[in-house]
Amino acid sequence: MVIDKIKKRIEYDVENDNQEKEHRSDIPVGMWVKCSKCKEILYKDDLHKNYSICPNCGNHFRLSSRRRIDQIIDKFTFEEFDLSNESSNPLGMNDYVKKLDALREKTGLDEAVKCGIGNINSEKVVICVMDSNFMMGSMGKVVGEKITYSIEKAIQLHLPVIIFCASGGARMQEGIVSLMQMAKTSAAVQKLNKAGNLYISVLTDPTYGGVTASFASLGDIILAEPGAMVGFAGPRVIKQTIGEDLPEGFQTSEFLLEHGFVDKVVNRKEMKETLYKLLLLHKGGESR
Amino acid sequence: MTSKISAWERVKIAREPDRPTALDYIDNIFDEFIELHGDRYFRDDKSIVCGIGSIGKQNFTIVGEQKGRNTKENIERNFGMPNPEGYRKALRFMKQAEKFNRPVITFIDTKGAYPGLGAEERGQGEAIARNLMEMSDLKVPIIAIVIGEGSSGGALAIGVGDKVLMLENAVYSILSPEGYASILWKDSSRAKEAAEKMKLTAKDLLDLGVVDEVLKEPNGNAKTDVGKMSQIMKKRILALTKELQGLNIGDLVEERYKKFRGM
């Protein structure tokens, strides 16, 4: 009986995985999950204990913002900014508002990024973590506002900024207003530069479009998780445009490292310590 | 009359192959213009034209996305779709404008940044991001004019202006209507429907506050009289330059920040 149940669960998860095709989402329902890379069936608890990295092949599963914060920020130190952002719907799309409401219900998130202040081994930072479970982490007005607010807050408090990027790009449903968030967030980064605060951008799977073409690419230091897909144009669009298959490893973190757009590819298990080390190495510079 | 023109019809006008391009306007607006080439890193991207020009005694740095006026030109110009080196060239000249205290005039006309292998290898996203960041506090006035199609980050990358102007039939959007329909509805053939929803016309964008002014086109279409269209643009460029030069640099940059901060 139990085995039957487990089998069913496995089948369910496998089916779920197939439906999602290439989307490596953060652990579907059930106790088991299949690695999208090596196809190994994994027990979820084991996976979570292993930082949501496949113990078999090292594939970094996508992380929810909650889990990310648990992995990076010292226990009980994260304080989320209290931002009462009304959702924006400049194109007046009815189904968009409904979709947002449904997603809030389902994910418990208010938007595609979580922002606040927390400690990394007792070093205080402003941290923003994007969440691909919420409209693929896309950037509309609220996301742009939260990122910008966080950067401005960091300037005010003389704190470093760390942004974990995970986004399909600008949010289509908000049209041109989403596009303008690119200018808004990039301008905020420039203010941070002038103030002399450190900004570390961490690219995780996936980082694309308007997010790549704004704050994600503007860190003083840009880290990336192994195997994350990062680019401006999506692979499908590029393939259509050039009419040929894309080379192996195209638009991965390692590809970006090779081409000089990433400072370091960092395994998730070493991410916190790497960030900590970088924070210490920048100390004294930012606080005058 | 003009309000009866649908958004999709505007898209079609903005894409007309004989619609005046950046160089057509540059030739007509400026008394002098010298085109200068190259990003100093990789190569010259012909889909962005850069140079220095003047109207009377006032010098300007000019940046324009340039579509071809025929097939041969279009191939040379990559259909007006810049690669990273195009944006880096634009930035190089904008930084020079700052050094020599020249106002910057940009002409936006692109279907978007080019989605190619090389573009990704050379950091298309980084190039656009850097322009947005650097333009946000460039210490000279910037006037951006959307003359045709302004699509995606590829348009915005030269569009962070103190004043953003738009020709009556130009369109400005997050993505082409085809791309938008394809992403939202998985059906690019619904482009017409997308265009009506996207708020991409000059009037819509003026209402949204994305654009500061709409410039009327002679006889309802700029191509009927490039000379007259250029005169209209020239007049506004001169007036706005004077207005913006009246601000001290700190205020100018702070106002620009607030403008985009508020969107």
Interface residues (C-beta under 8 A of the other chain):
Chain A: P90 L91 M93 K141 T148 A170 M172 Q173 G175 I176 V177 S178 L179 M180 Q181 M182 A183 K184 S186 A187 A188 V189 Q190 K191 N193 K194 G209 G210 T212 A213 S214 F215 A216 S217 L218 G231 F232 A233 G234 V237 I238 T241 I242 L246 P247 F250 Q251 H259 G260 F261
Chain B: A113 Y114 P115 G116 L117 A119 E120 E121 R122 G123 Q124 G125 E126 I128 A129 R130 L132 M133 E134 S136 D137 S152 G153 L156 A157 G159 V160 Y172 S173 I174 L175 G179 Y180 I183 L184 K197 M198 K199 L200 L205 L208 V210 R256 Y257 F260 R261 M263
